[in-house]
Amino acid sequence: MKAAARPVAICASVSPPTAVKVATISGPLGDSLGFRINGYYVNRDGYVNNLVNNDELNGDEGFGIRGKL
């Protein structure tokens, strides 16, 4: 008897206050093997204002990706 096929799952979320975006894709690669790929991107404006030149300080921008079998 053949096992039922597992569907591919796709998830995403966005967090507006800090502009964090996260995505995940997972699914089967065979009867006993699966995969998952996760990624994120963050872009935060600074929360400290320099009163001399009006620059925003302590901001952050970054991204990452990872995979798993």
MDAnalysis code that builds the backbone (N, CA, C; Angstrom):
import MDAnalysis as mda
import numpy as np

u = mda.Universe.empty(207, n_residues=69, atom_resindex=np.repeat(np.arange(69), 3), trajectory=True)
u.add_TopologyAttr("name", ["N", "CA", "C"] * 69)
u.add_TopologyAttr("resid", np.arange(1, 70))
u.add_TopologyAttr("resname", ["MET", "LYS", "ALA", "ALA", "ALA", "ARG", "PRO", "VAL", "ALA", "ILE", "CYS", "ALA", "SER", "VAL", "SER", "PRO", "PRO", "THR", "ALA", "VAL", "LYS", "VAL", "ALA", "THR", "ILE", "SER", "GLY", "PRO", "LEU", "GLY", "ASP", "SER", "LEU", "GLY", "PHE", "ARG", "ILE", "ASN", "GLY", "TYR", "TYR", "VAL", "ASN", "ARG", "ASP", "GLY", "TYR", "VAL", "ASN", "ASN", "LEU", "VAL", "ASN", "ASN", "ASP", "GLU", "LEU", "ASN", "GLY", "ASP", "GLU", "GLY", "PHE", "GLY", "ILE", "ARG", "GLY", "LYS", "LEU"])
u.atoms.positions = np.array([
    [0.837, -1.171, 0.000],
    [0.000, 0.000, 0.000],
    [0.887, 1.241, 0.000],
    [0.605, 2.161, -0.883],
    [1.401, 3.375, -1.016],
    [0.924, 4.432, -0.021],
    [1.901, 5.122, 0.599],
    [1.568, 6.172, 1.572],
    [0.939, 7.363, 0.851],
    [0.077, 8.059, 1.557],
    [-0.572, 9.245, 0.995],
    [0.462, 10.346, 0.768],
    [0.327, 11.071, -0.307],
    [1.252, 12.161, -0.622],
    [1.084, 13.305, 0.371],
    [2.201, 13.852, 0.793],
    [2.176, 15.002, 1.695],
    [2.241, 16.265, 0.848],
    [1.418, 17.243, 1.156],
    [1.439, 18.476, 0.359],
    [2.621, 19.364, 0.725],
    [2.973, 20.231, -0.188],
    [3.990, 21.252, 0.079],
    [3.329, 22.348, 0.896],
    [3.992, 22.817, 1.930],
    [3.457, 23.880, 2.791],
    [4.252, 25.158, 2.561],
    [3.552, 26.262, 2.455],
    [4.178, 27.574, 2.301],
    [3.581, 28.500, 3.352],
    [4.432, 29.129, 4.152],
    [3.987, 30.049, 5.197],
    [4.773, 31.349, 5.071],
    [4.124, 32.455, 5.389],
    [4.798, 33.751, 5.378],
    [4.157, 34.645, 6.418],
    [4.946, 35.554, 6.978],
    [4.405, 36.515, 7.932],
    [5.189, 37.819, 7.844],
    [4.513, 38.893, 8.194],
    [5.128, 40.221, 8.211],
    [4.762, 40.888, 9.530],
    [5.743, 41.496, 10.160],
    [5.525, 42.201, 11.416],
    [5.767, 43.688, 11.172],
    [4.710, 44.474, 10.946],
    [4.873, 45.870, 10.549],
    [5.708, 46.769, 11.468],
    [5.618, 46.672, 12.789],
    [6.397, 47.623, 13.592],
    [7.907, 47.529, 13.361],
    [8.407, 46.335, 13.111],
    [9.844, 46.176, 12.930],
    [10.205, 45.749, 11.512],
    [9.243, 45.625, 10.624],
    [9.469, 45.236, 9.230],
    [10.233, 43.919, 9.123],
    [9.824, 42.918, 9.882],
    [10.420, 41.595, 9.807],
    [9.549, 40.750, 8.888],
    [10.173, 40.151, 7.876],
    [9.458, 39.283, 6.950],
    [10.061, 37.891, 7.052],
    [9.208, 36.887, 7.238],
    [9.650, 35.513, 7.417],
    [8.883, 34.631, 6.441],
    [9.577, 33.676, 5.809],
    [8.922, 32.745, 4.899],
    [9.484, 31.348, 5.110],
    [8.630, 30.342, 4.960],
    [9.010, 28.942, 5.089],
    [8.335, 28.145, 3.986],
    [9.093, 27.262, 3.364],
    [8.545, 26.317, 2.389],
    [9.018, 24.937, 2.810],
    [8.093, 23.984, 2.855],
    [8.468, 22.617, 3.211],
    [7.629, 21.636, 2.407],
    [8.150, 20.436, 2.256],
    [7.406, 19.423, 1.512],
    [8.200, 18.138, 1.390],
    [7.624, 17.158, 0.724],
    [8.275, 15.858, 0.575],
    [9.245, 15.834, -0.607],
    [10.274, 15.012, -0.486],
    [11.185, 14.721, -1.590],
    [11.133, 13.241, -1.949],
    [10.301, 12.499, -1.280],
    [10.147, 11.071, -1.501],
    [9.286, 10.499, -0.393],
    [9.255, 9.172, -0.293],
    [8.432, 8.527, 0.732],
    [8.964, 8.746, 2.146],
    [10.277, 8.879, 2.283],
    [10.839, 9.007, 3.630],
    [11.782, 10.200, 3.775],
    [11.687, 11.161, 2.867],
    [12.573, 12.318, 2.922],
    [11.779, 13.586, 2.645],
    [12.052, 14.620, 3.414],
    [11.381, 15.899, 3.220],
    [12.386, 17.030, 3.281],
    [11.936, 18.229, 2.998],
    [12.809, 19.393, 3.028],
    [12.089, 20.561, 3.692],
    [12.875, 21.513, 4.146],
    [12.342, 22.760, 4.679],
    [13.361, 23.859, 4.384],
    [12.869, 24.989, 3.878],
    [13.703, 26.158, 3.630],
    [13.062, 27.336, 4.361],
    [13.843, 28.003, 5.192],
    [13.383, 29.171, 5.940],
    [14.218, 30.376, 5.532],
    [13.588, 31.531, 5.510],
    [14.318, 32.761, 5.232],
    [13.688, 33.919, 5.984],
    [14.480, 34.954, 6.234],
    [13.943, 36.142, 6.893],
    [14.657, 37.376, 6.363],
    [13.988, 38.495, 6.487],
    [14.555, 39.801, 6.158],
    [14.044, 40.786, 7.198],
    [14.937, 41.590, 7.737],
    [14.553, 42.593, 8.732],
    [15.110, 43.949, 8.312],
    [14.281, 44.971, 8.442],
    [14.705, 46.337, 8.152],
    [14.025, 47.249, 9.159],
    [14.782, 47.679, 10.141],
    [14.254, 48.560, 11.190],
    [14.888, 49.929, 11.072],
    [14.054, 50.937, 11.113],
    [14.579, 52.301, 11.202],
    [15.164, 52.496, 12.589],
    [16.079, 53.429, 12.690],
    [16.628, 53.735, 14.001],
    [15.569, 54.342, 14.905],
    [15.741, 54.179, 16.181],
    [14.770, 54.718, 17.134],
    [15.353, 55.858, 17.960],
    [16.583, 56.279, 17.620],
    [17.211, 57.427, 18.270],
    [17.499, 58.458, 17.183],
    [17.018, 59.668, 17.359],
    [17.254, 60.724, 16.378],
    [18.415, 61.607, 16.807],
    [19.364, 61.794, 15.891],
    [20.469, 62.712, 16.114],
    [19.941, 64.121, 15.860],
    [19.919, 64.959, 16.869],
    [19.347, 66.293, 16.747],
    [20.211, 67.245, 15.918],
    [21.490, 66.915, 15.724],
    [22.386, 67.781, 14.956],
    [22.136, 67.633, 13.450],
    [22.112, 66.394, 12.959],
    [21.956, 66.182, 11.513],
    [20.685, 65.406, 11.144],
    [19.828, 65.112, 12.108],
    [18.534, 64.441, 11.908],
    [18.656, 63.006, 11.394],
    [19.801, 62.356, 11.583],
    [19.950, 60.945, 11.230],
    [19.274, 60.073, 12.284],
    [18.779, 58.910, 11.848],
    [18.233, 57.924, 12.790],
    [19.331, 56.930, 13.125],
    [19.538, 56.691, 14.414],
    [20.594, 55.796, 14.881],
    [20.004, 54.495, 15.397],
    [20.836, 53.454, 15.467],
    [20.483, 52.128, 15.978],
    [19.507, 51.392, 15.082],
    [19.516, 51.673, 13.788],
    [18.711, 50.913, 12.837],
    [19.372, 49.573, 12.542],
    [18.675, 48.715, 11.836],
    [19.187, 47.379, 11.552],
    [18.641, 46.902, 10.223],
    [19.475, 46.228, 9.448],
    [19.033, 45.571, 8.224],
    [19.804, 44.272, 8.107],
    [19.100, 43.184, 7.867],
    [19.759, 41.891, 7.757],
    [18.851, 40.861, 7.111],
    [19.448, 39.734, 6.744],
    [18.680, 38.645, 6.153],
    [19.392, 37.328, 6.434],
    [18.681, 36.252, 6.273],
    [19.256, 34.937, 6.463],
    [18.415, 33.876, 5.792],
    [19.030, 32.764, 5.491],
    [18.330, 31.635, 4.880],
    [18.971, 30.343, 5.395],
    [18.165, 29.318, 5.553],
    [18.704, 28.017, 5.951],
    [17.820, 26.928, 5.356],
    [18.396, 25.768, 5.203],
    [17.677, 24.633, 4.648],
    [17.922, 23.389, 5.470],
    [17.034, 22.428, 5.335],
    [17.120, 21.207, 6.138],
    [16.507, 20.059, 5.355],
    [17.133, 18.914, 5.385],
    [16.583, 17.689, 4.799],
    [16.119, 16.768, 5.901],
])
